């Protein structure tokens, strides 16, 4: 693995963990007040496009970490919908 891939992996790990505190807070508080579903939906769309780009470019870091971001954002959207009732 070259330097560029290592930098990509570091960025992916940092970005991937950015969504974990929101998931944790939603599960702990069982309340979604202040969570922007639109913002997370836009993030899902953007990361999905990056994921497709990673697949086309055969870049494991781009594909892997954007897949993880899509998954975590979908979890946030689902939890937000569940706890908004």
JOLINCOR-V356138 format. One record per residue. N is the residue number from 0. SS is DSSP state (@ for helix, = for strand, . for the rest). PHI is phi as a letter, one per 20 degrees, with the letter a starting at -180 (none if undefined). PSI is psi in whole degrees, -180 to 180 (999 if undefined). Layout:
N:SS:PHI:PSI
N:SS:PHI:PSI
This chain:
0:.:none:129
1:.:e:176
2:@:g:-41
3:@:f:-42
4:@:f:-37
5:@:f:-43
6:@:f:-42
7:@:f:-41
8:@:f:-42
9:@:f:-45
10:@:f:-42
11:@:f:-41
12:@:f:-47
13:@:f:-48
14:@:f:-39
15:@:f:-40
16:@:f:-10
17:.:f:-26
18:.:e:-15
19:@:f:-43
20:@:f:-35
21:@:f:-42
22:@:f:-45
23:@:g:-44
24:@:f:-42
25:@:f:-43
26:@:f:-37
27:@:f:-47
28:@:e:-23
29:.:l:40
30:.:b:138
31:.:d:18
32:.:g:126
33:.:n:-4
34:.:e:125
35:.:e:102
36:@:f:-36
37:@:f:-44
38:@:f:-45
39:@:f:-31
40:@:f:-44
41:@:f:-39
42:@:f:-40
43:@:f:-45
44:@:f:-48
45:@:f:-46
46:@:f:-32
47:@:f:-41
48:@:f:-44
49:@:f:-38
50:@:f:-45
51:@:f:-43
52:@:g:-45
53:@:f:-39
54:@:f:-47
55:@:f:-42
56:.:e:-2
57:.:l:44
58:.:d:109
59:@:f:-45
60:@:g:-45
61:@:f:-46
62:@:f:-49
63:@:f:-52
64:@:f:-32
65:@:f:-30
66:@:f:-43
67:@:f:-42
68:@:f:-41
69:@:f:-46
70:@:f:-48
71:@:f:-37
72:@:f:-37
73:@:f:-40
74:@:g:-44
75:@:f:-44
76:@:f:-46
77:@:f:-44
78:@:f:-39
79:@:f:-43
80:@:f:-42
81:@:f:-43
82:@:e:1
83:.:e:-7
84:.:e:999
